[in-house]
Amino acid sequence: MALPEKFKAMVVSETVEKKFVREITQKALSELPGGELIVEVKYSSLNYKDALSASGNKAVTRKYPHTPGIDAAGVVVDSTTKAFGAGDEVVVMGFDLGMNTSGGFGQYLSVPSGWAVKLPQGLSLRDSMGYGTAGLTAALCILRLMAGGLNKDSGEVLVTGATGGVGSIAVAILGKLGFNVVAATGKADEKEFLTQLGAKAIISREEASDTSGRPLQKGRWAGVVDTVGGNILATALKTAKYGGLVAACGNAMSADLNVNVFPFILRGVSLLGVDSVEIPMRARQMAWNKLAGEWSVDLLRIVTEVSLDGLSAEIDKILKGGVRGRVVVDLSK
Ligand SMILES: NC(=O)c1ccc[n+]([C@@H]2O[C@H](COP(=O)([O-])OP(=O)(O)OC[C@H]3O[C@@H](n4cnc5c(N)ncnc54)[C@H](OP(=O)(O)O)[C@@H]3O)[C@@H](O)[C@H]2O)c1
């Protein structure tokens, strides 16, 4: 198949004044790294990490100009390995994609074959990006909690940052599985959205953030999916009930965690770290199979679709914690 010399992409550049500017421009295929697969990207999606990369956060992206996009779904157009052939539909996520390797916010990418999984049966390319890294992470958090023994009869399960990408999908999956989900949100006007997704109760961000200074509070949560870190994660640990399981995957509030050992040594609470970037392929595949099968949720309510041209505004929004659900990027437009 003849490949185009140029393709449309978002490129983030650093100016001499050390400012970061985004433009939608034509990029040469020869600028891509020499990976085993060349993929024509059909859809991508926006994650918080993309917004950090797109705004010059050097902990995520060291070198600019750069095309962000840690998620991509598309069709293999060239392969030097037997594992994939031209025409295969794939999801490419994690590892270095979109961080220091040109990512999904461009119509083509080139990656090692180990970064791709075949599109799970039962999912469309668009829906795979409706989940994206956020959905995969939500599934991985729930798998960790359930592997620790959490079930729908264990008691209330708290999801923090509940209207965000990871949070909204976690609420929807847990709700579908019959868990008693409590959503913590800073968006007072999104109660109906969260209830429709599956939350049985909603608490404010303030209620989820204890400032009493006490080492423990009344135990309430059997399980927690925390996407925000900081004092909300500390509070979740202090308010977990005996044997409670707390999965931590994010730092939208803060990367700090100021706790003492009492939740662990007096209540047997477990803090479970969840990573979606380097997670071994077997676990990644298991989570995708769940999302494509018994854990699939109604993405219509959760997804907003934009073209590359509409993406920059969504990046500004997610940086302020203002995005609801997931943003899918249609690369054909
Ligand atoms: N471990 C991993 O592999 C992995 C994978 C994916 C994402 N993450 C991390 O998980 C977090 C969530 O990612 P995402 O893509 O879901 O982001 P997102 O869509 O921006 O959602 C984050 C949500 O957190 C809440 N929030 C934002 N700022 C806050 C603040 N200052 N204090 C308290 N709550 C705040 C908001 O929800 P409400 O308004 O509803 O409170 C926001 O919608 C990020 O830190 C991301 O880097 C980690």
The ligand as an SDF file (V2000), in Angstrom:
LIG
                    3D

 48 52  0  0  0  0  0  0  0  0999 V2000
   -1.5850    4.9280   36.7180 N   0  0  0  0  0  0  0  0  0  0  0  0
   -1.8310    4.9960   35.4230 C   0  0  0  0  0  0  0  0  0  0  0  0
   -1.3570    4.1990   34.6110 O   0  0  0  0  0  0  0  0  0  0  0  0
   -2.7610    6.0630   34.9390 C   0  0  0  0  0  0  0  0  0  0  0  0
   -3.5160    5.8880   33.7830 C   0  0  0  0  0  0  0  0  0  0  0  0
   -4.4600    6.8650   33.4240 C   0  0  0  0  0  0  0  0  0  0  0  0
   -4.5730    8.0100   34.1890 C   0  0  0  0  0  0  0  0  0  0  0  0
   -3.7730    8.1680   35.2730 N   0  0  0  0  0  0  0  0  0  0  0  0
   -3.8970    9.3450   36.1190 C   0  0  0  0  0  0  0  0  0  0  0  0
   -5.2020    9.3310   36.6750 O   0  0  0  0  0  0  0  0  0  0  0  0
   -5.6490   10.6620   36.8700 C   0  0  0  0  0  0  0  0  0  0  0  0
   -6.9940   10.8360   36.1730 C   0  0  0  0  0  0  0  0  0  0  0  0
   -6.7960   10.7340   34.7830 O   0  0  0  0  0  0  0  0  0  0  0  0
   -7.9890   11.1040   33.7980 P   0  0  0  0  0  0  0  0  0  0  0  0
   -7.5040   10.8660   32.4200 O   0  0  0  0  0  0  0  0  0  0  0  0
   -9.2270   10.4810   34.3010 O   0  0  0  0  0  0  0  0  0  0  0  0
   -8.0740   12.6910   34.0380 O   0  0  0  0  0  0  0  0  0  0  0  0
   -9.3580   13.6390   33.9870 P   0  0  0  0  0  0  0  0  0  0  0  0
  -10.2940   13.1640   32.9290 O   0  0  0  0  0  0  0  0  0  0  0  0
   -8.8390   15.0200   33.9510 O   0  0  0  0  0  0  0  0  0  0  0  0
  -10.0820   13.3770   35.3840 O   0  0  0  0  0  0  0  0  0  0  0  0
   -9.5490   13.8160   36.5860 C   0  0  0  0  0  0  0  0  0  0  0  0
  -10.6940   14.2410   37.4780 C   0  0  0  0  0  0  0  0  0  0  0  0
  -10.1500   14.5020   38.7830 O   0  0  0  0  0  0  0  0  0  0  0  0
  -10.8840   15.5420   39.3990 C   0  0  0  0  0  0  0  0  0  0  0  0
   -9.9480   16.6290   39.7250 N   0  0  0  0  0  0  0  0  0  0  0  0
   -9.2930   17.4320   38.8530 C   0  0  0  0  0  0  0  0  0  0  0  0
   -8.5100   18.3140   39.5180 N   0  0  0  0  0  0  0  0  0  0  0  0
   -8.6900   18.0550   40.8270 C   0  0  0  0  0  0  0  0  0  0  0  0
   -8.1670   18.6360   42.0190 C   0  0  0  0  0  0  0  0  0  0  0  0
   -7.3070   19.6560   41.9880 N   0  0  0  0  0  0  0  0  0  0  0  0
   -8.5600   18.1280   43.2000 N   0  0  0  0  0  0  0  0  0  0  0  0
   -9.4280   17.0910   43.2550 C   0  0  0  0  0  0  0  0  0  0  0  0
   -9.9640   16.4970   42.1530 N   0  0  0  0  0  0  0  0  0  0  0  0
   -9.5890   16.9900   40.9640 C   0  0  0  0  0  0  0  0  0  0  0  0
  -11.9450   15.9880   38.4000 C   0  0  0  0  0  0  0  0  0  0  0  0
  -13.1150   15.2010   38.6390 O   0  0  0  0  0  0  0  0  0  0  0  0
  -14.3440   15.7550   39.5350 P   0  0  0  0  0  0  0  0  0  0  0  0
  -14.6120   17.1340   39.0420 O   0  0  0  0  0  0  0  0  0  0  0  0
  -15.4470   14.7880   39.2700 O   0  0  0  0  0  0  0  0  0  0  0  0
  -13.8890   15.7560   40.9650 O   0  0  0  0  0  0  0  0  0  0  0  0
  -11.3640   15.5490   37.0800 C   0  0  0  0  0  0  0  0  0  0  0  0
  -12.3690   15.3940   36.1010 O   0  0  0  0  0  0  0  0  0  0  0  0
   -4.5460   11.5730   36.3410 C   0  0  0  0  0  0  0  0  0  0  0  0
   -3.7080   11.9660   37.3990 O   0  0  0  0  0  0  0  0  0  0  0  0
   -3.7940   10.6630   35.3810 C   0  0  0  0  0  0  0  0  0  0  0  0
   -2.4630   11.0750   35.1850 O   0  0  0  0  0  0  0  0  0  0  0  0
   -2.8880    7.2190   35.6630 C   0  0  0  0  0  0  0  0  0  0  0  0
  1  2  1  0
  2  3  2  0
  2  4  1  0
  4  5  1  0
  4 48  2  0
  5  6  2  0
  6  7  1  0
  7  8  2  0
  8  9  1  0
  8 48  1  0
  9 10  1  0
  9 46  1  0
 10 11  1  0
 11 12  1  0
 11 44  1  0
 12 13  1  0
 13 14  1  0
 14 15  2  0
 14 16  1  0
 14 17  1  0
 17 18  1  0
 18 19  2  0
 18 20  1  0
 18 21  1  0
 21 22  1  0
 22 23  1  0
 23 24  1  0
 23 42  1  0
 24 25  1  0
 25 26  1  0
 25 36  1  0
 26 27  1  0
 26 35  1  0
 27 28  2  0
 28 29  1  0
 29 30  1  0
 29 35  2  0
 30 31  1  0
 30 32  2  0
 32 33  1  0
 33 34  2  0
 34 35  1  0
 36 37  1  0
 36 42  1  0
 37 38  1  0
 38 39  2  0
 38 40  1  0
 38 41  1  0
 42 43  1  0
 44 45  1  0
 44 46  1  0
 46 47  1  0
M  CHG  2   8   1  16  -1
M  END
$$$$
